[in-house]
Amino acid sequence: VSSFRCEAVAKQPFLVLKWECPPGKNSGFRIGIRNDTCEKEQMAPPCMKEGSEETFRTALLNYFYTYNITIETLSNTSKSPPVLSICTTSITDPPSPSNGPLVKAISHRSLSVEFSDFESVNGPLKAYAVMITTEEQDCQSLKLKLNNTYKDFKKMMTVTYVTYVMEIEQPKSPSLHSQNYTNIVNVGNGTKTYSYENGPLIPLRSYRASVAGFTNITFTDDIIVGEDSYVSFSPCSEAVLLPQDPGVIAGAVIGCLFAILAVVAIVGFIFWRRRRYRVLIVFVVMGNARISLQSKLIKVENFESYFKKQQADSSCGFAEEYEELKSAGVHQPKFAAELAENRGKNRYNNVLPYDISRVKLSGLSSATDDYINANYMPGYSSKKAFIAAQGPLPNTIEDFWRMIWEKNIYSIVMLTKCVEQARTKCEQYWPDKQPKSYGDIIVTMVSEIVLPEWTIRDFTVEKANTPESHTVRQFHFTSWPDHGVPETTDLLINFRHLVHEYSSQNPIDSPTLVHCSAGVGRTGTFIAIDRLIQQIEMENTVDVYGVVYDLRMHRPLMVQTEDQYIFLNQCVMDIIRSQKDKKTDLIYQNMTAMAIYENFTPGPGFGKANGYHA
């Protein structure tokens, strides 16, 4: 068949398949539906009119799951090769929690509402709304009360109102663990979100709370439109009676004492940690006689005990491993990077590509025209699966696009913002709405979709005076701090999965171009997690130390900080635990982007794709 595609249906757990009726006689079509956890087959009836559009509805599937859909044309004696389309089912209202929030009185005018994240099996959670009521009976018809505000409550127009709206992308307490968070909202502190005022409560009155969870939230004039939102509600909490005003002097004194104790504890911890690292550095310097290892291969079933051992004493074991890696590859020559003509092409003078693995461009007018600060990097199954590069400088943007064209690159992974902490980390090397020429390479952006954690852009790249062109997709991760790590492990794991799914369809000789600012820290971490995930899947073993060692033999400083090295081990640990708990699908289920991009084909309509506006 031709023009085979699949489409999600809003708030429905099935897909609609469409294709053109093929020429010749057929006896029907075999539909295959597969993902990591299930495999189904269905039969579609034959079609008679060549070129007519055929439509078929699948059986009921899971919400917000990505499926590989294949179709085969059947005849009496043979069948056609299968045609593949990848599609993700729709999101819908999240499951309602079984327990209500925990509510505690803080003062005579405020209380705290503590609740766990809703399950995201029906789609990624976008926001929560905390609702307050003075009703004594069970909460009912809360969806109709999402437009009630504190002002309505004060005017006695309602006894139930929304006091606070919390978007999921707001920062939470940093954690390296892939697990649900506990959220605590202080009600009555006077803050305002959208048109909802979190006003002070009334002493000696009983209050209850419920939490609304949204997989899709719609506003009109900053007021939630319940009918247009995908929402469910927790049960109401137990009633809490606020006390009479006791005065705040004693509370202020106690609060100051706790603050002083906390500061003392933090200062003491920092002093202890720095002292420990000084002792460690002395140990490393004195221990030159040790043999430098190149690999520490560990079976998956033994990794948890290894992880706990290395993590003990503030990750002392990982700190020692990271120190051992510092000498890997450092004596290899970098003659091309150190030439006077090329020094201005390097963003940082301490991050220079090794000659043995550097990317060489075609020479134009001089011998040094082949230089760019980039190295080929080995992946799991290919010695040149990736190119690790620095973020382009103003004078190297043309070289950057020349490399993309010459090396047949279809995927770019960008792991830095152009400006971070008021410092330029990378020039914006792509055009906005109008096509732009970079030397003899013409680049046109055909789509851009912005999400909280990353942005996806598609470009058409062509060479002047030739009929050749191809599409390049840029995966721009925007929530990874320089020299730091992402907020959670599943954020990076999900992003890597998104990139891997797309890049695996590229030509076999097309490396994935990965860059941050220097092209070593965040870049090395991303390439390492890609290799480690494949190693776990293919070998049932893992070698974080060996992967980082290998990367550092091809480009200096790959995985640039100790925190990034520990983060890699934490990623591996979380993946293994999810597999051990037979919840492998959890690795990839909280993926806003997957619902948008797995079946996204850029078209001529710039700025809009699959209903999402740039």
C-alpha positions in Angstrom: 0.0 0.0 0.0 1.0 3.7 -0.3 0.4 6.7 1.9 0.0 4.5 4.9 -0.4 6.6 8.1 -1.9 6.3 11.5 -3.7 8.9 13.6 -4.6 9.2 17.2 -8.2 10.1 18.2 -8.6 12.6 21.0 -9.3 11.0 24.4 -9.7 7.5 22.7 -7.5 4.4 23.3 -7.4 3.4 19.6 -5.8 4.5 16.4 -7.3 5.2 13.0 -5.3 3.8 10.1 -5.5 5.2 6.5 -4.0 4.1 3.2 -4.6 4.1 -0.5 -6.1 1.0 -2.1 -3.3 -0.6 -4.1 -3.6 -1.7 -7.8 -4.7 -5.2 -8.6 -6.9 -7.6 -6.7 -6.4 -8.2 -3.0 -8.1 -10.4 -0.4 -7.6 -8.1 2.5 -4.9 -6.6 4.7 -3.1 -7.9 7.7 -2.5 -5.2 10.4 0.3 -5.7 12.9 0.3 -3.7 16.2 3.5 -4.0 18.3 5.4 -2.3 21.1 7.7 -3.5 23.9 4.9 -5.1 25.9 2.3 -6.4 23.4 1.8 -7.8 19.9 -1.5 -8.0 18.1 -2.8 -8.8 14.6 -6.0 -7.7 13.0 -7.5 -8.2 9.5 -9.0 -5.5 7.4 -11.4 -6.2 4.5 -10.3 -6.1 0.9 -10.7 -2.9 -1.2 -11.9 -2.7 -4.8 -11.2 0.8 -6.1 -7.6 1.5 -6.8 -6.4 4.8 -5.2 -9.4 5.1 -2.8 -8.6 6.0 0.8 -9.2 3.1 3.1 -9.9 3.6 6.8 -9.5 1.1 9.7 -10.0 1.4 13.4 -7.7 -0.6 15.6 -8.7 -2.6 18.7 -8.6 -0.8 22.0 -5.0 -0.1 23.1 -3.3 1.7 26.0 -3.5 5.5 26.2 -0.3 7.4 25.4 1.6 4.4 24.1 3.8 4.4 21.0 3.1 1.5 18.6 4.8 0.2 15.5 1.9 -0.4 13.0 2.5 -2.5 9.9 0.2 -3.4 7.1 0.6 -6.2 4.5 -1.6 -6.6 1.4 -2.8 -10.1 1.0 -3.8 -12.0 -2.1 -4.8 -15.6 -2.7 -1.2 -16.7 -3.2 1.1 -14.1 -1.7 1.5 -11.1 0.5 3.3 -7.8 0.1 6.3 -6.6 2.2 5.0 -4.9 5.4 4.8 -1.1 5.4 5.6 0.6 8.8 4.2 3.6 10.5 4.9 4.7 14.1 2.0 6.3 16.1 1.2 7.2 19.6 -2.3 6.9 21.1 -4.1 9.9 22.5 -3.8 11.3 26.1 -6.9 11.4 28.3 -7.9 12.4 31.8 -5.3 11.0 34.3 -6.4 8.2 36.7 -8.0 9.7 39.9 -5.8 9.0 43.0 -7.4 6.7 45.6 -6.3 8.9 48.5 -7.0 12.5 49.2 -4.3 15.0 50.0 -2.8 15.4 53.5 -3.8 18.8 55.0 -2.2 20.4 58.1 -2.8 23.7 59.8 0.2 26.0 59.6 -1.2 29.0 61.3 -4.5 30.6 62.1 -4.7 31.8 58.4 -2.9 29.1 56.4 -2.6 25.4 55.9 -0.4 23.0 53.9 -1.7 20.6 51.3 0.6 17.6 50.6 0.0 15.3 47.7 1.8 12.8 45.4 2.0 13.1 41.7 -0.8 11.6 39.8 0.0 8.6 37.6 1.0 9.6 34.1 -0.1 6.4 32.3 -2.7 8.4 30.4 -0.3 11.1 29.3 2.2 13.5 30.9 0.8 15.7 33.7 0.8 19.3 32.7 -0.5 21.0 35.9 -2.2 20.7 39.2 -4.8 22.9 40.8 -5.4 22.9 44.6 -9.0 23.4 45.5 -10.3 24.5 48.9 -13.8 24.0 50.2 -15.7 24.6 53.5 -18.3 22.0 52.5 -18.8 19.3 55.1 -20.1 16.7 52.7 -18.1 14.8 50.0 -16.7 16.9 47.2 -19.0 16.8 44.1 -19.0 18.4 40.7 -15.6 19.8 41.1 -15.1 20.2 37.3 -17.8 22.9 37.3 -16.1 24.8 40.1 -12.7 25.2 38.4 -13.6 28.8 37.5 -14.3 29.8 41.1 -11.8 32.1 42.7 -10.9 33.4 46.1 -12.8 36.6 45.3 -15.9 34.6 44.7 -15.3 32.9 48.0 -14.9 36.2 49.9 -18.1 37.5 48.3 -19.9 34.3 49.5 -20.7 33.3 46.0 -19.2 29.8 46.5 -17.8 27.6 49.2 -15.4 25.9 46.8 -12.6 27.6 44.8 -9.2 27.1 43.2 -6.5 28.7 45.3 -3.3 27.7 43.4 -2.3 26.4 40.0 1.1 24.6 39.7 2.6 23.9 36.3 4.6 20.7 36.2 7.6 22.4 34.5 8.1 24.6 37.6 11.4 23.6 39.3 11.1 20.9 42.0 13.7 19.8 44.5 16.6 18.4 42.5 16.8 14.6 42.5 18.7 11.9 40.6 15.9 9.4 41.1 13.2 8.5 38.6 10.2 8.4 41.0 7.1 10.4 41.9 7.5 13.6 43.7 5.6 14.7 46.8 4.2 18.2 46.3 3.5 20.6 49.2 1.4 23.8 48.6 1.0 26.4 51.3 -2.6 27.7 51.1 -3.2 31.3 52.3 0.2 32.8 51.7 -1.1 35.6 49.4 0.5 34.5 46.1 -1.3 34.6 42.8 -1.1 32.3 39.8 -3.0 33.2 36.7 -6.3 34.8 38.0 -6.3 32.7 41.2 -5.4 34.4 44.4 -4.0 32.2 47.2 -5.7 34.4 49.9 -5.5 34.1 53.7 -8.0 31.8 55.3 -10.3 32.5 58.2 -9.4 31.4 61.8 -11.7 28.9 63.6 -13.1 27.5 60.4 -12.9 24.0 58.9 -11.3 23.5 55.5 -10.9 20.5 53.2 -8.8 20.2 50.0 -8.9 18.4 46.7 -6.3 18.3 44.0 -7.1 18.5 40.2 -4.5 16.9 37.9 -4.4 17.9 34.2 -2.9 16.2 31.2 -4.3 19.1 29.2 -5.3 22.4 30.7 -7.1 25.2 28.9 -7.5 28.8 30.1 -9.7 31.7 29.1 -8.7 35.1 30.6 -6.4 33.1 32.9 -9.4 31.1 34.3 -9.4 27.3 33.8 -12.0 26.0 31.3 -13.0 22.7 32.8 -14.9 21.4 29.9 -12.0 21.8 27.5 -9.4 20.4 29.9 -8.4 16.8 30.5 -8.7 16.6 34.3 -9.4 14.3 37.2 -9.7 14.9 40.9 -8.4 13.4 44.1 -10.9 12.7 46.9 -11.3 15.5 49.4 -9.1 15.5 52.5 -10.2 15.2 56.0 -11.5 18.5 57.5 -8.9 20.6 59.3 -10.0 23.3 61.8 -7.7 26.4 61.9 -6.7 27.7 65.3 -7.4 31.1 66.8 -4.7 33.8 66.3 -2.0 33.0 69.0 0.4 35.8 67.9 3.5 35.2 65.8 6.4 36.2 68.1 7.2 32.7 69.4 6.9 31.3 65.9 9.4 33.9 64.5 11.9 33.1 67.3 11.7 29.4 66.7 11.9 29.9 62.9 15.1 32.0 63.3 16.7 29.3 65.5 15.9 26.6 63.0 17.4 28.7 60.2 20.6 29.3 62.1 20.9 25.5 62.8 20.3 24.8 59.1 23.0 27.2 58.0 25.5 25.8 60.5 24.7 22.2 59.3 25.1 23.2 55.7 28.4 25.0 56.3 29.7 22.1 58.3 28.8 19.6 55.5 30.5 21.7 52.8 33.6 22.0 54.9 33.7 18.3 55.5 33.1 17.5 51.9 35.9 19.8 50.7 38.3 18.4 53.2 37.4 14.8 52.1 38.2 15.7 48.4 41.5 17.3 49.4 42.4 14.0 51.1 41.3 12.1 48.0 43.4 14.3 45.7 46.5 13.7 47.8 45.8 10.0 47.6 45.5 10.1 43.8 48.8 12.1 43.5 50.6 9.7 45.8 49.2 6.6 44.1 50.8 7.0 40.7 52.0 3.4 40.8 48.5 2.1 40.2 47.7 0.3 36.9 45.4 2.4 34.7 42.3 0.3 34.0 40.4 0.6 30.7 37.2 -1.2 31.6 35.1 -2.2 34.6 32.5 -4.6 33.1 29.7 -5.5 35.5 26.8 -7.9 35.0 23.4 -6.2 35.2 22.3 -8.4 38.1 25.4 -7.3 40.1 25.2 -3.6 39.3 22.9 -2.6 42.2 25.3 -3.9 44.9 28.2 -2.2 43.0 26.3 1.0 42.8 25.5 1.1 46.5 29.1 0.4 47.4 30.4 3.2 45.2 27.7 5.6 46.4 28.6 5.1 50.0 30.3 7.9 51.9 29.1 10.7 49.6 29.9 8.7 46.4 33.5 8.3 47.4 33.9 5.2 45.1 32.7 7.1 42.1 34.9 10.0 42.9 37.9 7.7 42.9 36.9 6.2 39.5 36.5 9.6 38.0 40.0 10.6 39.2 41.4 7.5 37.5 39.8 8.6 34.2 41.5 12.0 34.1 44.7 10.7 32.4 42.9 8.8 29.6 44.0 10.0 26.2 45.7 13.2 27.3 49.0 12.5 25.6 47.6 12.2 22.1 48.7 14.8 19.6 46.5 17.8 18.6 48.8 19.4 16.0 46.0 20.6 13.7 44.1 22.4 16.5 47.3 24.1 17.7 48.2 25.6 14.3 48.2 29.4 14.5 45.6 29.6 11.6 43.2 27.3 13.5 43.4 28.8 17.0 40.7 31.3 16.3 38.3 28.4 15.4 38.5 27.0 18.9 35.9 28.2 21.5 38.1 27.1 24.5 41.9 26.7 24.3 41.8 23.6 26.6 39.3 21.7 24.5 41.1 20.7 21.3 40.3 17.7 19.1 42.8 14.9 18.9 44.3 14.4 15.4 43.6 10.7 15.4 39.8 11.1 15.3 39.2 14.7 14.2 36.6 15.4 11.5 38.3 16.6 8.3 36.4 18.8 5.9 37.1 19.0 2.2 39.9 21.6 1.5 38.8 24.7 -0.3 41.8 27.1 -0.8 44.3 26.2 1.9 45.5 23.2 3.9 43.9 24.5 7.1 40.4 24.8 5.5 39.8 21.1 6.5 39.8 22.0 10.3 36.8 22.1 12.6 36.7 21.5 16.3 34.9 18.1 16.1 35.8 14.4 16.6 34.2 11.2 15.4 32.9 9.3 18.4 32.2 5.5 18.7 28.7 4.3 19.4 27.7 0.9 20.5 27.9 -0.7 17.0 29.8 1.8 14.9 33.1 3.5 15.3 31.7 6.7 13.8 28.2 6.7 15.1 28.5 10.2 16.5 30.3 13.5 15.8 31.1 15.4 19.0 31.6 19.1 18.3 31.9 22.5 20.0 29.1 25.0 19.7 29.8 27.1 16.6 31.5 30.5 16.8 30.5 33.4 14.5 33.5 32.5 12.2 32.8 28.8 12.2 29.1 28.6 11.3 29.8 28.1 7.6 32.2 25.3 8.5 29.6 23.7 10.7 27.0 23.5 7.9 29.7 22.4 5.5 30.4 19.5 7.9 26.6 18.7 8.1 26.4 18.5 4.3 29.7 16.7 3.6 29.2 14.1 6.4 25.6 13.4 5.4 24.2 14.4 8.8 20.4 14.1 9.3 20.2 14.5 13.1 21.7 17.3 15.4 21.5 17.1 19.2 22.1 20.5 20.8 22.5 20.4 24.6 23.1 24.0 25.4 21.2 27.3 25.2 22.8 29.9 23.1 23.2 32.2 26.1 23.5 30.9 29.7 24.1 33.1 32.7 24.6 36.1 30.5 27.4 34.4 28.6 27.3 33.3 24.9 27.8 29.5 24.9 26.9 28.9 21.2 26.0 31.1 18.2 22.6 30.6 16.8 23.6 28.8 13.7 20.2 28.3 12.1 17.8 30.7 10.4 14.4 31.7 11.7 11.6 32.0 9.2 13.5 33.0 6.1 16.0 30.8 4.3 19.7 31.7 4.9 22.9 30.9 3.1 26.0 29.7 4.9 28.6 29.7 2.3 27.2 27.6 -0.5 24.8 25.7 1.9 21.2 27.1 2.0 19.2 26.3 5.1 15.4 26.7 5.5 13.5 26.0 8.7 10.3 24.2 7.9 9.0 23.6 11.4 9.6 24.4 15.1 7.8 22.9 18.1 8.8 24.2 21.5 8.2 22.1 24.6 9.2 22.8 28.3 12.3 20.7 28.2 13.3 20.7 24.6 12.6 22.1 21.1 12.5 20.2 17.8 13.3 22.0 14.6 13.3 20.6 11.0 15.4 22.2 8.3 15.8 21.6 4.6 19.5 21.7 3.7 20.6 22.2 0.0 23.7 23.0 -1.8 23.7 26.0 -4.2 23.6 25.2 -7.9 22.8 21.5 -7.3 19.4 19.7 -7.2 20.4 17.8 -4.0 18.7 18.5 -0.6 17.8 16.6 2.5 16.1 17.2 5.9 18.0 17.7 9.1 16.2 17.5 12.4 17.6 19.4 15.4 16.8 18.1 18.9 17.5 21.0 21.2 17.6 20.1 24.9 17.1 23.4 26.8 17.0 22.3 30.4 20.5 21.0 31.0 22.8 23.5 33.0 26.4 23.9 32.0 28.8 21.6 33.9 25.7 20.2 35.6 23.1 17.4 35.1 19.4 17.3 34.1 16.9 17.5 36.9 16.0 13.8 36.7 17.4 10.7 35.1 14.2 9.9 33.2 14.4 13.3 31.5 17.7 12.4 29.7 16.6 8.7 29.1 13.4 9.9 27.4 15.2 12.5 25.4 17.8 9.9 24.2 15.0 7.6 23.3 13.4 10.3 21.2 16.7 11.0 19.4 17.5 7.3 18.9 14.0 6.4 17.5 14.5 9.1 14.8 18.2 8.6 14.1 17.8 4.8 13.7 15.9 5.6 10.5 18.7 7.7 9.0 21.1 6.2 6.4 23.6 3.9 8.0 26.6 6.1 7.1 25.0 9.2 8.7 26.5 10.1 12.1 24.5 11.9 14.7 26.0 15.3 15.4 26.1 16.2 19.2 27.2 19.5 20.6 26.9 21.6 23.7 29.2 24.6 24.2 32.6 22.9 24.5 31.4 19.6 23.1 32.7 17.5 26.0 30.6 17.6 29.2 26.9 17.4 28.3 27.9 16.0 24.9 29.9 13.2 26.4 27.2 12.4 28.9 24.5 12.1 26.1 26.7 9.8 23.9 27.6 7.7 26.9 24.0 7.1 28.0 23.1 6.1 24.4 25.9 3.4 24.4 25.1 2.2 27.9 21.4 1.7 27.2 22.3 -0.4 24.1 24.9 -2.4 26.1 22.3 -3.2 28.7 19.8 -4.3 26.1 22.2 -6.3 24.0 24.7 -7.8 26.5 23.0 -7.7 29.9 26.2 -6.1 31.1 27.2 -2.5 31.8 30.6 -0.7 31.8 30.2 3.0 32.6 33.9 3.4 33.4 34.9 1.7 30.1 32.5 3.7 28.0 33.8 7.0 29.4 37.4 5.8 29.0 36.8 5.0 25.3 35.1 8.4 24.7 38.1 10.2 26.3 40.4 8.3 23.9 38.7 10.1 21.0 38.1 13.6 22.5 39.4 15.2 25.7 37.3 15.7 28.8 34.3 13.7 27.6 31.9 13.6 30.6 33.5 16.7 32.1 32.5 16.6 35.8 32.3 14.1 38.6 28.5 14.9 38.9 28.0 14.0 35.3 29.8 10.7 35.9 27.7 9.9 39.0 24.6 10.9 37.0 25.5 8.3 34.3 25.7 5.6 37.0 22.4 6.8 38.4 20.7 6.6 35.0 22.0 3.0 34.6 20.7 2.1 38.1 17.2 3.5 37.4 17.0 1.7 34.1 18.0 -1.6 35.7 15.6 -1.2 38.6 12.7 -0.5 36.2 13.5 -3.6 34.3 13.8 -5.6 37.5 10.4 -4.4 38.6 9.1 -5.5 35.2 8.2 -1.9 34.4 10.5 -1.3 31.5 7.8 0.8 29.8 8.2 3.4 32.6 11.5 4.4 31.1 9.8 5.9 28.1 6.2 6.6 29.1 6.5 10.2 30.5 7.4 11.6 27.1 5.5 14.7 26.0 7.6 14.8 22.8 6.9 11.3 21.8 3.2 12.0 21.3 4.1 14.8 18.9 7.1 13.6 17.0 6.9 9.9 16.5 4.5 10.3 13.6 5.5 13.9 12.6 6.5 14.7 9.1 7.5 18.3 8.4 5.5 20.0 5.8 5.5 23.3 4.0 3.2 25.0 6.6 5.9 26.6 8.8 5.1 27.1 12.5 2.3 24.6 12.9 2.4 20.8 13.0 -0.2 18.2 14.3 -2.1 21.0 16.0 0.8 22.4 18.0 1.9 26.0 17.3 5.5 27.1 17.4 
